[in-house]
Amino acid sequence: MLNGLKWCVGFGLLLWSMGCLNTSPIHEGYPCLDDSDCGGLFCDNFQCKLEPCVKPSRACYVGKTGCTKDGEQFNCTSPCRSGTQSCINGFWGSCEGQTLPNEEVCDGKDNNCDGQTDETFPNKGQSCPFKGTDGQDKGVDGTFVCKDGKEVCDIVDFANIRAKDKSIQMGSETTSPIHEDDEARTKVQFEYNYSLARAEVTQGQFKRLMGYNPSTNKNDNFPVSGVSWHEAAFYANELSKEQGLEQCFSCSGTFTKGTPYTGTCVVSQKYVNESDYAKFCPGFRLPTEAEWFYAYYAGNQLYKSFYSGNIESKANDCTEDDNTLKQIATFCSDKPTAIETHAPNDWNLYDMSGNVAEWVYDYYEKILESTNTNRVGPPVEKVAVKERVYKGGHFKSPPRECRGASRFKADPTTQDQTIGFRIARTLVE
């Protein structure tokens, strides 16, 4: 026969109670459990017995001591709950309605009620090489996250793109029936890695930081629209400031949260050599056109990925269905849709085609055949008409405008309901 012991039981309060360790004999069919408990019964002389009672009921908990969410002193995500014992014929009955510990799974909860969350999944939150459904490394890094109770590598908020020492041919083939004269093939080489947001900035995200929502089609999960290039750059600065990062833009004027920003932004004076903006600024920023193009095709040099859509055959026609493009984009429509409504590309990036067009950093110029390193567009002093580029087409666009090569330009003060943006960030080594 073993000695008894005292242990802490969660009844909404931490109380001391007697218990027994696998003792015998068994009293009236009530066993002593392996967790040093008598199943809610009274342990007397190391035997489980019915415990006398007077009050009609009390809280009970016969599982192992842990984190229970039954009082203010229990600040946790544990599912464990106390139950209730009723006084029956002068003795406490069994503990009813309690929730006992379970095996720990990867779901952000303390399933085994030990006061820790997902402690058996040490990689959670760490960087990992993202692999597609074919199991191949896609050249981009994700993050270990919980999904369906398991620890998996996924693209959560940003895809970390391993572009360093890689290159891409921007533009489109001159033999294409929908080639435009500003889409010349241009080779761009990258000397750095960068991350690109999984989705376009939503109205909810923009309003949280800026205090206003310029979009006409109001929905927190729709992409924000009606923002100028300057507002997009200022938002990136505010996000950097909020997270204690260097701001990549120098912006004029004052800003009061809730009042639309009306100032102007240019690249920070620290990056007067504009290619350094993309290579070295560690804060949030707008992607360059080259970064955006590389991400659109998920690094696919052949431009034949499913994600590009079969759009050349029905380039200007909104009356015929393009079943491929419909799976990845909102186009030929009268309003946008919630982000992540359609299928993502191979890097789990959503809405690179359609929904809202996206401002990029570059000033507009007609691209000529050339080779560039860390391309950020033409220097401001070489641009006569200072328009900025936007990409991807939008919810009103015909298919041809949803191509990766398609280029559009507008004054940076333009606030069009078809234009939004997504955020990028350099992965500074």
C-alpha positions as CSV (number, residue, x, y, z in Angstrom):
1,M,0.0,0.0,0.0
2,L,1.4,3.4,-1.0
3,N,1.3,6.7,0.9
4,G,-1.2,9.3,0.0
5,L,-0.2,12.8,-1.2
6,K,-1.6,16.3,-1.7
7,W,-2.0,17.8,-5.1
8,C,-3.4,20.9,-6.7
9,V,-6.8,20.5,-8.5
10,G,-8.5,23.2,-10.7
11,F,-12.0,23.9,-9.3
12,G,-12.0,27.4,-10.7
13,L,-9.6,28.0,-7.8
14,L,-6.4,26.2,-7.0
15,L,-7.3,23.9,-4.0
16,W,-5.4,21.2,-2.1
17,S,-7.0,17.8,-2.1
18,M,-6.1,14.3,-1.0
19,G,-5.4,11.7,-3.7
20,C,-4.2,8.1,-3.9
21,L,-1.7,6.4,-6.1
22,N,-3.1,3.2,-7.6
23,T,-4.1,2.0,-4.2
24,S,-6.2,-1.0,-3.3
25,P,-8.6,-2.4,-2.3
26,I,-11.2,-0.8,-4.5
27,H,-14.2,0.6,-2.5
28,E,-17.7,-0.1,-3.9
29,G,-16.5,-0.3,-7.5
30,Y,-14.7,3.1,-7.6
31,P,-11.1,2.8,-8.8
32,C,-8.2,5.0,-8.0
33,L,-7.0,6.4,-11.3
34,D,-3.4,6.6,-12.6
35,D,-3.4,10.4,-12.2
36,S,-3.5,10.1,-8.4
37,D,-7.2,10.8,-8.3
38,C,-10.2,9.0,-7.0
39,G,-12.5,9.9,-9.8
40,G,-14.1,12.7,-7.8
41,L,-14.6,10.5,-4.7
42,F,-13.1,10.8,-1.3
43,C,-9.8,9.1,-0.5
44,D,-9.9,7.7,3.1
45,N,-7.1,5.7,4.5
46,F,-5.8,5.3,0.9
47,Q,-9.1,3.8,-0.3
48,C,-11.6,5.4,-2.6
49,K,-14.9,6.0,-0.8
50,L,-18.0,8.1,-1.2
51,E,-17.5,11.4,0.4
52,P,-20.2,12.8,2.7
53,C,-21.8,16.1,1.6
54,V,-24.2,18.7,2.8
55,K,-24.4,21.5,0.1
56,P,-26.3,20.6,-3.1
57,S,-23.3,20.8,-5.5
58,R,-19.7,21.9,-6.0
59,A,-17.2,22.3,-8.8
60,C,-15.0,19.3,-9.5
61,Y,-12.1,18.4,-11.7
62,V,-10.4,15.0,-11.7
63,G,-7.9,15.4,-14.5
64,K,-4.3,16.2,-14.0
65,T,-3.5,19.7,-12.6
66,G,-3.1,22.2,-15.4
67,C,-4.5,25.3,-17.0
68,T,-8.3,25.5,-16.7
69,K,-10.3,28.4,-18.0
70,D,-12.8,28.7,-15.1
71,G,-11.7,31.9,-13.4
72,E,-9.8,35.2,-13.8
73,Q,-6.7,33.6,-12.4
74,F,-6.6,31.2,-15.4
75,N,-5.3,33.1,-18.4
76,C,-4.8,30.4,-21.0
77,T,-6.2,28.8,-24.1
78,S,-6.8,25.4,-22.5
79,P,-10.0,23.5,-23.3
80,C,-10.0,21.8,-19.9
81,R,-13.0,22.7,-17.8
82,S,-14.2,21.9,-14.3
83,G,-17.4,19.9,-14.0
84,T,-20.1,19.6,-11.2
85,Q,-20.7,17.1,-8.5
86,S,-24.2,16.8,-7.0
87,C,-24.9,15.8,-3.4
88,I,-27.0,12.6,-3.7
89,N,-28.4,10.9,-0.6
90,G,-25.7,12.6,1.6
91,F,-22.7,11.7,-0.6
92,W,-21.0,13.4,-3.5
93,G,-21.8,11.8,-6.9
94,S,-19.4,11.5,-9.9
95,C,-17.9,14.6,-11.6
96,E,-20.1,15.5,-14.6
97,G,-19.5,17.8,-17.5
98,Q,-15.7,18.2,-17.1
99,T,-13.3,18.4,-20.0
100,L,-10.1,16.5,-19.4
101,P,-6.7,16.9,-21.1
102,N,-6.1,15.5,-24.6
103,E,-3.1,14.8,-26.7
104,E,-1.3,18.0,-27.8
105,V,-1.9,19.0,-31.4
106,C,-0.7,21.9,-33.5
107,D,-3.7,24.3,-33.3
108,G,-2.7,27.2,-31.0
109,K,-4.4,25.7,-28.0
110,D,-3.2,24.0,-24.8
111,N,-4.8,20.7,-25.5
112,N,-3.0,18.7,-22.7
113,C,-3.7,21.5,-20.2
114,D,-0.1,21.9,-19.0
115,G,0.0,25.7,-19.4
116,Q,1.9,25.6,-22.6
117,T,0.7,25.9,-26.2
118,D,2.0,23.7,-29.1
119,E,5.1,22.9,-27.1
120,T,5.6,19.7,-29.0
121,F,6.0,21.6,-32.3
122,P,9.3,23.5,-31.8
123,N,9.6,24.6,-35.5
124,K,6.4,26.7,-35.4
125,G,7.1,30.2,-36.6
126,Q,10.5,29.3,-38.1
127,S,11.4,29.8,-41.8
128,C,11.2,26.8,-44.1
129,P,11.6,26.0,-47.8
130,F,8.1,26.0,-49.4
131,K,7.3,23.0,-51.6
132,G,4.4,22.7,-53.9
133,T,1.9,19.9,-54.3
134,D,4.5,18.1,-56.5
135,G,7.0,18.2,-53.5
136,Q,9.5,20.3,-55.3
137,D,11.3,23.3,-53.8
138,K,9.7,26.3,-55.3
139,G,12.6,28.7,-54.7
140,V,10.7,30.6,-52.0
141,D,10.6,30.3,-48.2
142,G,7.5,30.1,-46.0
143,T,6.9,29.6,-42.3
144,F,6.1,26.6,-40.2
145,V,2.5,27.0,-39.1
146,C,-0.3,24.9,-37.6
147,K,-2.7,23.5,-40.2
148,D,-5.3,20.7,-39.5
149,G,-3.5,19.9,-36.3
150,K,-0.1,19.4,-37.9
151,E,3.0,21.5,-38.4
152,V,3.4,22.4,-42.1
153,C,5.4,24.9,-44.2
154,D,3.1,27.5,-45.7
155,I,3.2,31.0,-47.0
156,V,1.4,33.0,-44.3
157,D,1.7,36.8,-44.7
158,F,4.7,37.0,-47.0
159,A,6.5,34.8,-49.5
160,N,10.3,35.1,-48.9
161,I,11.6,34.9,-52.4
162,R,15.1,33.6,-53.0
163,A,15.9,35.8,-56.0
164,K,19.6,36.5,-55.3
165,D,21.8,35.5,-58.2
166,K,18.7,34.7,-60.3
167,S,17.4,36.6,-63.3
168,I,14.1,37.0,-65.2
169,Q,13.2,38.2,-68.7
170,M,10.6,40.9,-68.3
171,G,8.2,41.8,-71.1
172,S,6.6,39.6,-73.8
173,E,7.6,38.0,-77.0
174,T,7.3,40.2,-80.1
175,T,5.6,37.2,-81.9
176,S,2.7,37.3,-79.4
177,P,-0.5,38.6,-81.0
178,I,-1.1,40.9,-78.0
179,H,2.5,42.1,-77.5
180,E,2.6,45.9,-76.8
181,D,5.5,48.1,-77.9
182,D,6.5,48.9,-74.3
183,E,6.9,45.2,-73.4
184,A,10.4,44.5,-74.9
185,R,12.2,41.6,-73.4
186,T,14.5,42.9,-70.7
187,K,16.8,40.8,-68.6
188,V,16.8,41.7,-64.9
189,Q,19.3,40.2,-62.5
190,F,18.8,40.2,-58.7
191,E,21.5,40.7,-56.1
192,Y,19.2,40.3,-53.1
193,N,16.3,38.3,-51.7
194,Y,13.0,39.9,-51.0
195,S,9.5,39.2,-49.6
196,L,6.2,40.0,-51.2
197,A,2.8,40.0,-49.4
198,R,0.7,37.0,-50.0
199,A,-2.3,39.2,-50.8
200,E,-3.2,42.8,-51.7
201,V,-3.6,45.2,-48.7
202,T,-7.2,44.9,-47.6
203,Q,-9.6,47.7,-46.6
204,G,-9.6,46.4,-43.0
205,Q,-5.8,46.5,-42.9
206,F,-5.6,50.0,-44.4
207,K,-8.3,51.4,-42.1
208,R,-6.7,50.0,-39.0
209,L,-3.4,51.8,-39.7
210,M,-4.7,54.9,-41.5
211,G,-8.1,55.4,-39.9
212,Y,-10.0,55.8,-43.2
213,N,-11.1,53.7,-46.2
214,P,-11.2,55.3,-49.6
215,S,-12.8,52.3,-51.3
216,T,-16.3,52.5,-52.9
217,N,-17.1,48.8,-52.6
218,K,-16.9,48.6,-48.8
219,N,-15.8,45.3,-47.3
220,D,-13.0,44.7,-44.8
221,N,-11.8,41.6,-46.8
222,F,-11.8,43.4,-50.2
223,P,-8.6,44.9,-51.4
224,V,-8.3,48.6,-50.6
225,S,-8.8,50.8,-53.7
226,G,-8.9,54.4,-54.6
227,V,-5.5,55.0,-53.1
228,S,-2.9,57.2,-54.8
229,W,0.7,56.0,-55.3
230,H,1.7,58.5,-52.5
231,E,-0.9,57.0,-50.1
232,A,0.4,53.5,-50.8
233,A,4.0,54.6,-50.1
234,F,2.9,56.4,-46.9
235,Y,1.0,53.3,-45.7
236,A,4.3,51.3,-46.2
237,N,6.1,54.0,-44.1
238,E,3.4,53.8,-41.3
239,L,3.7,50.0,-41.2
240,S,7.5,50.3,-40.9
241,K,7.1,52.9,-38.1
242,E,4.7,50.7,-36.3
243,Q,7.1,47.8,-36.4
244,G,10.2,49.8,-35.6
245,L,11.7,49.5,-39.0
246,E,13.5,52.0,-41.2
247,Q,11.1,54.0,-43.5
248,C,11.9,53.7,-47.2
249,F,10.2,56.9,-48.3
250,S,10.5,60.5,-47.4
251,C,7.0,61.9,-47.3
252,S,5.8,65.5,-47.0
253,G,3.0,67.1,-45.1
254,T,1.3,66.2,-41.8
255,F,-1.0,63.3,-41.2
256,T,-3.8,62.9,-38.7
257,K,-5.2,59.3,-38.4
258,G,-8.7,59.3,-39.9
259,T,-8.0,62.1,-42.4
260,P,-6.9,61.1,-45.9
261,Y,-3.2,61.6,-46.5
262,T,-2.6,64.4,-49.1
263,G,1.1,64.8,-49.1
264,T,3.7,63.4,-51.5
265,C,6.3,60.7,-51.1
266,V,9.7,60.0,-52.8
267,V,12.4,57.5,-52.1
268,S,14.4,58.2,-48.9
269,Q,17.4,60.4,-49.4
270,K,19.5,57.6,-48.0
271,Y,18.8,55.8,-51.3
272,V,19.6,58.5,-53.9
273,N,20.9,55.6,-56.0
274,E,17.5,54.2,-56.5
275,S,18.7,50.6,-57.1
276,D,19.8,50.7,-53.4
277,Y,16.1,51.3,-52.4
278,A,15.3,47.7,-53.4
279,K,18.6,46.1,-52.3
280,F,19.1,47.7,-48.9
281,C,16.1,49.3,-47.4
282,P,14.9,47.0,-44.6
283,G,11.4,48.5,-44.1
284,F,8.1,47.9,-45.9
285,R,7.9,49.4,-49.3
286,L,6.3,49.0,-52.7
287,P,7.7,46.2,-54.9
288,T,9.6,47.1,-58.1
289,E,8.1,46.1,-61.4
290,A,10.9,43.5,-61.8
291,E,10.1,42.0,-58.4
292,W,6.4,42.0,-59.1
293,F,7.0,40.3,-62.5
294,Y,9.3,37.7,-61.1
295,A,6.7,36.9,-58.4
296,Y,3.8,36.8,-60.9
297,Y,5.3,33.8,-62.7
298,A,6.7,32.4,-59.5
299,G,10.2,32.5,-61.0
300,N,9.1,30.4,-64.0
301,Q,11.4,31.4,-66.8
302,L,9.2,29.7,-69.5
303,Y,6.1,31.8,-68.7
304,K,4.1,28.7,-69.2
305,S,2.8,28.2,-65.7
306,F,-0.9,27.5,-65.1
307,Y,-1.1,30.8,-63.3
308,S,-0.5,32.9,-66.4
309,G,-3.9,31.7,-67.7
310,N,-4.8,30.9,-71.3
311,I,-5.5,34.5,-72.2
312,E,-4.1,35.1,-75.6
313,S,-6.9,33.5,-77.5
314,K,-9.6,35.7,-76.0
315,A,-7.5,38.7,-75.3
316,N,-10.1,41.5,-75.5
317,D,-13.3,39.5,-75.1
318,C,-15.4,39.6,-71.9
319,T,-18.3,37.7,-73.6
320,E,-16.5,34.3,-73.8
321,D,-15.5,32.4,-70.7
322,D,-11.8,31.9,-70.0
323,N,-12.1,29.0,-67.6
324,T,-8.4,29.0,-66.7
325,L,-8.2,32.7,-65.9
326,K,-11.5,32.5,-64.0
327,Q,-9.8,30.1,-61.5
328,I,-7.2,32.7,-60.6
329,A,-8.6,36.1,-61.2
330,T,-11.6,38.5,-60.9
331,F,-11.9,40.2,-64.2
332,C,-14.7,41.4,-66.6
333,S,-16.7,42.2,-63.5
334,D,-18.3,45.3,-61.9
335,K,-16.7,45.0,-58.5
336,P,-13.7,43.3,-56.7
337,T,-13.9,40.2,-54.6
338,A,-12.5,39.3,-51.2
339,I,-8.8,38.5,-51.2
340,E,-7.8,34.8,-51.6
341,T,-11.1,34.0,-53.3
342,H,-9.3,32.4,-56.2
343,A,-6.4,29.9,-56.5
344,P,-2.9,31.2,-55.8
345,N,0.2,30.8,-57.9
346,D,3.0,28.4,-57.2
347,W,4.3,30.7,-54.5
348,N,0.9,31.0,-52.8
349,L,0.5,34.6,-54.0
350,Y,-3.1,35.6,-54.6
351,D,-4.7,38.0,-57.1
352,M,-1.6,38.8,-59.0
353,S,-4.1,38.9,-62.0
354,G,-7.3,41.0,-61.7
355,N,-9.2,42.0,-58.6
356,V,-7.4,45.4,-58.2
357,A,-4.4,46.6,-60.2
358,E,-1.3,47.2,-58.1
359,W,1.0,50.2,-57.8
360,V,4.7,49.3,-58.1
361,Y,7.6,51.6,-57.3
362,D,8.9,52.4,-60.8
363,Y,8.4,55.5,-62.9
364,Y,7.0,54.6,-66.3
365,E,9.2,54.4,-69.4
366,K,9.0,52.4,-72.6
367,I,11.2,49.4,-71.9
368,L,13.9,48.7,-74.4
369,E,15.8,45.5,-74.8
370,S,18.6,45.5,-72.3
371,T,20.2,43.9,-69.2
372,N,19.6,45.5,-65.8
373,T,20.8,44.7,-62.3
374,N,18.3,45.3,-59.5
375,R,16.0,47.2,-61.8
376,V,13.9,49.9,-60.2
377,G,12.8,51.8,-63.4
378,P,14.3,55.0,-64.8
379,P,15.9,57.6,-62.5
380,V,13.5,60.5,-61.8
381,E,15.7,63.0,-63.5
382,K,15.4,61.1,-66.8
383,V,11.6,61.0,-66.7
384,A,9.8,63.9,-68.5
385,V,6.3,62.9,-67.4
386,K,6.5,61.5,-63.9
387,E,4.0,58.7,-64.0
388,R,4.2,55.6,-62.0
389,V,3.6,52.0,-63.2
390,Y,0.7,49.7,-62.0
391,K,0.3,46.1,-62.8
392,G,-1.9,43.0,-63.1
393,G,-5.2,44.3,-64.4
394,H,-8.3,44.7,-62.3
395,F,-11.9,43.5,-61.9
396,K,-13.1,45.4,-64.9
397,S,-10.2,44.3,-67.2
398,P,-10.4,42.1,-70.2
399,P,-8.1,39.1,-70.1
400,R,-5.2,40.8,-72.0
401,E,-4.8,43.3,-69.3
402,C,-4.4,40.6,-66.7
403,R,-1.1,39.3,-68.2
404,G,2.1,39.6,-66.2
405,A,3.7,41.6,-69.0
406,S,0.9,44.2,-69.3
407,R,1.9,47.7,-68.1
408,F,-0.1,50.7,-67.1
409,K,0.8,54.2,-66.0
410,A,-0.9,57.0,-64.1
411,D,0.0,60.2,-62.3
412,P,1.0,59.2,-58.7
413,T,-1.8,61.4,-57.3
414,T,-4.4,59.2,-59.2
415,Q,-7.1,57.7,-56.9
416,D,-8.9,55.1,-59.1
417,Q,-11.2,52.6,-57.7
418,T,-9.6,49.9,-59.7
419,I,-6.1,50.4,-58.3
420,G,-4.7,49.1,-55.0
421,F,-1.3,47.7,-53.9
422,R,0.6,45.0,-52.0
423,I,3.6,45.4,-49.8
424,A,7.2,44.2,-50.3
425,R,10.2,44.1,-48.1
426,T,13.9,43.4,-48.7
427,L,15.4,40.5,-46.9
428,V,18.6,42.3,-45.8
429,E,21.4,39.9,-44.9
